[in-house]
Amino acid sequence: VTLEAWVKPSEAPHENTMLGAQAGQSGILSSNTPNKFRIKHETVDGDYTDVDYNWVVDQWQHMCFTWDGTTGKAYANGKLLKEWALSGTPYDLTKGAIGSLNTGSASWPWEGNIARGSFWKTALTVAEIREMMFYDWATITTSSIDQTKCVGWYQFDEGEGVSISDMSGSGNTGTLN
């Protein structure tokens, strides 16, 4: 599994969602502790992992989480920040969320901008993460990265409307709230 996004916080992030899945039980969020971000993997093993990170307000930052079934890895701007043992039930990527997770009793909206977000059913390597960080979907399809493993690619460059196209071809059109 790989979840990745380009984000630009408008304030010091505090419990805000960048990307998530499964009704708020998995994803990349800012932590409730300053200078950290959180990887939620409650559906895998009932827990989460906080990662040290110094957020920069009003600056674009690339955030990424990968999981190969045994190891979780957290990246910021292409740099590996933390690696930990992680095993359990696989992620279900059929119900993703970008910019907010809503569990019914709580919601964690992102405060700032998101330029792109993607969901992959494979753990991308650090080389693949660094390669695709600056790509749009058209460039990914001509790269060495296996784009058939991408289940959702969302570029927030369509202008306006109430939906966003899934560029991956998986047909997971998003609804904007």
C-alpha positions in Angstrom: 0.0 0.0 0.0 1.1 3.5 -0.7 -0.7 6.7 0.2 0.9 10.0 -0.9 -0.1 13.7 -1.3 1.3 17.1 -1.9 0.0 19.4 0.9 0.4 23.0 1.9 -0.8 23.7 5.5 -2.3 27.2 6.0 -1.7 26.9 9.8 0.3 24.6 12.1 -1.4 21.3 11.5 -3.2 19.7 14.4 -5.3 16.5 13.8 -5.9 17.3 10.2 -6.4 14.7 7.5 -4.4 14.6 4.2 -5.4 11.1 2.9 -7.4 8.3 4.5 -9.4 5.2 4.0 -11.9 3.0 5.8 -14.0 5.5 7.7 -11.1 7.2 9.4 -9.3 4.1 10.5 -6.3 4.4 8.2 -4.4 7.3 6.6 -1.9 10.1 6.8 -2.9 12.9 9.3 -1.2 15.6 11.3 -0.8 14.5 14.9 -2.4 16.0 17.9 1.2 16.6 19.1 3.2 19.6 17.5 5.9 18.8 15.0 4.6 15.3 14.2 2.4 13.6 11.6 0.5 10.4 12.2 0.0 7.3 10.2 -3.2 5.6 11.2 -3.3 1.9 10.7 -6.1 0.9 13.0 -7.6 -1.5 10.4 -4.2 -3.3 10.3 -3.4 -3.7 14.0 -5.6 -1.3 15.9 -2.9 1.4 16.3 -1.2 4.4 14.9 2.4 5.7 14.5 3.5 9.2 15.2 6.5 10.5 13.1 8.7 13.5 14.0 8.3 16.2 11.4 8.7 20.0 11.5 5.8 21.4 9.5 6.3 24.5 7.5 3.2 26.6 7.1 2.4 28.0 3.6 5.0 25.7 2.0 4.3 22.7 -0.3 5.3 19.4 1.3 5.1 15.8 -0.1 3.9 13.3 2.5 4.0 9.5 1.9 3.3 6.3 3.7 4.1 2.8 2.4 3.3 -0.7 3.7 4.5 -3.9 2.2 2.6 -6.2 4.6 5.5 -6.4 7.2 7.0 -2.9 7.4 5.5 0.6 7.5 7.5 3.5 6.2 6.9 7.3 6.5 8.4 9.8 4.1 8.4 13.6 3.8 9.7 15.2 0.6 11.2 11.9 -0.6 13.2 11.3 2.6 12.5 8.3 4.8 11.7 9.5 8.3 10.6 6.4 10.1 10.4 2.6 9.5 8.6 0.2 11.8 7.3 -3.4 11.9 3.7 -3.5 10.9 1.7 -6.6 10.2 -2.0 -7.5 10.2 -5.1 -7.1 8.1 -4.5 -5.4 4.7 -5.9 -2.0 3.9 -9.1 -1.7 2.0 -8.6 1.1 -0.5 -12.1 1.1 -1.9 -13.3 4.1 0.2 -10.6 6.7 0.3 -10.8 10.2 1.5 -8.7 13.3 0.7 -8.7 16.4 2.9 -11.0 15.1 5.6 -11.9 11.9 7.4 -15.3 11.6 8.9 -16.1 8.8 11.3 -19.7 9.9 12.0 -18.8 11.2 15.4 -15.8 13.3 14.5 -14.1 14.8 11.4 -10.6 16.0 10.8 -10.5 18.5 7.9 -7.2 19.6 6.3 -6.5 23.3 6.8 -4.7 24.4 3.7 -4.3 23.2 0.1 -3.9 19.7 -1.4 -2.5 19.6 -5.0 -2.6 15.9 -5.6 -3.3 12.6 -3.7 -2.9 9.0 -4.8 -3.7 5.5 -3.5 -1.7 2.5 -4.5 -2.2 -1.2 -3.9 1.6 -1.7 -3.7 4.4 -0.3 -1.6 6.3 2.0 -3.8 10.1 2.0 -3.4 11.9 5.1 -2.3 13.3 5.5 -5.9 9.7 5.3 -7.2 8.5 7.8 -4.6 11.2 10.2 -5.5 10.6 9.7 -9.3 6.8 10.3 -9.1 6.8 13.1 -6.6 6.9 15.7 -9.4 4.9 13.8 -12.0 1.4 14.3 -13.2 -0.6 11.3 -14.4 0.5 11.7 -18.1 4.1 11.4 -17.0 3.5 8.4 -14.7 2.1 6.5 -17.6 5.3 6.9 -19.5 7.6 6.2 -16.6 9.0 2.9 -15.3 6.5 2.9 -12.4 3.8 0.3 -12.8 0.7 2.5 -12.9 -1.6 -0.5 -13.0 -1.0 -0.7 -9.2 -2.5 2.8 -8.7 -6.2 2.6 -7.6 -6.8 6.4 -7.3 -4.9 9.4 -8.7 -6.4 12.8 -8.0 -4.9 16.0 -9.4 -6.7 19.1 -8.1 -6.3 21.1 -11.3 -9.7 20.7 -12.9 -11.0 24.1 -11.9 -14.4 23.9 -10.1 -17.2 21.5 -9.7 -18.5 18.8 -7.3 -16.4 15.9 -8.4 -12.8 15.0 -9.2 -11.7 12.5 -11.8 -9.6 9.5 -10.9 -6.8 9.8 -13.5 -5.7 6.2 -12.8 -8.4 4.7 -14.9 -9.8 2.7 -11.9 -13.1 4.7 -12.1 -13.0 5.9 -8.5 -14.4 9.4 -9.2 -14.3 11.5 -6.1 -17.1 13.7 -4.7 -16.1 17.1 -3.3 -17.8 18.1 0.0 
